[in-house]
Amino acid sequence: MIIMENFAAIDFETANNERTSVCSVGVVIVRDGELVDSFYSLIQPEPNYYNYWCTQVHGITRHDTESAPVFPEVWKQIEPLIDGLPLVAHNKAFDECCLKAVFRCYQMNYPDYEFYCTCQAARRAFPNAENHQLHTISMLCGYRLENHHHALADAEACAWIAREIL
């Protein structure tokens, strides 16, 4: 078992089925096992359209992000917060894919971020859980996820899970 005391939990929401269409990001910084900082921003997605299903999930619309910054501007604020920290996501396959896609989209050099998955870890830690979705696992770890699919709330739930099982 990995014991992680310093990491950044990250969560993206997307506007449509394109992984480049990140429309919000939440980051929670954990140092010495304590949640010490957080960051949230809306992002103008690329491509800039919303499909019905994504909006149904997170409630974000084009109106919400029409004056939001583009990803490179947002990432400039996140980069110093996560410097030297491994990243953690619940279902890292999605969030890591989004991050890599948006870096490619904006022709940014992708640092080879170390990424851990709380969903994979939850399957090992709670093999008999009814499911391994974020809200279920966060509850098993003693955290009540109030605003599921808000990127910062999801990142905070992920941070709680990581502190318990990573």
Secondary structure as the mmCIF struct_conf table of DSSP 4:
data_model
#
loop_
_struct_conf.conf_type_id
_struct_conf.id
_struct_conf.beg_label_comp_id
_struct_conf.beg_label_asym_id
_struct_conf.beg_label_seq_id
_struct_conf.end_label_comp_id
_struct_conf.end_label_asym_id
_struct_conf.end_label_seq_id
BEND BEND1 GLU A 5 ASN A 6
STRN STRN1 PHE A 7 THR A 14
BEND BEND2 ALA A 15 GLU A 18
TURN_TY1_P TURN_TY1_P1 ARG A 19 THR A 20
STRN STRN2 VAL A 22 ARG A 31
TURN_TY1_P TURN_TY1_P2 ASP A 32 GLY A 33
STRN STRN3 GLU A 34 LEU A 42
BEND BEND3 GLU A 46 PRO A 47
HELX_RH_AL_P HELX_RH_AL_P1 TYR A 52 HIS A 58
HELX_RH_AL_P HELX_RH_AL_P2 ARG A 62 THR A 65
TURN_TY1_P TURN_TY1_P3 GLU A 66 SER A 67
BEND BEND4 ALA A 68 ALA A 68
HELX_LH_PP_P HELX_LH_PP_P1 PRO A 69 VAL A 70
HELX_RH_AL_P HELX_RH_AL_P3 PHE A 71 ILE A 82
TURN_TY1_P TURN_TY1_P4 ASP A 83 GLY A 84
HELX_LH_PP_P HELX_LH_PP_P2 LEU A 85 PRO A 86
STRN STRN4 LEU A 87 ALA A 89
TURN_TY1_P TURN_TY1_P5 HIS A 90 ASN A 91
HELX_RH_AL_P HELX_RH_AL_P4 LYS A 92 CYS A 105
TURN_TY1_P TURN_TY1_P6 TYR A 106 GLN A 107
STRN STRN5 PHE A 115 CYS A 117
HELX_RH_AL_P HELX_RH_AL_P5 THR A 118 ALA A 125
TURN_TY1_P TURN_TY1_P7 PRO A 127 ASN A 128
BEND BEND5 ALA A 129 GLU A 130
HELX_RH_AL_P HELX_RH_AL_P6 LEU A 134 LEU A 140
TURN_TY1_P TURN_TY1_P8 CYS A 141 GLY A 142
BEND BEND6 GLU A 146 ASN A 147
TURN_TY1_P TURN_TY1_P9 HIS A 148 HIS A 149
HELX_RH_AL_P HELX_RH_AL_P7 ALA A 151 ILE A 165
#
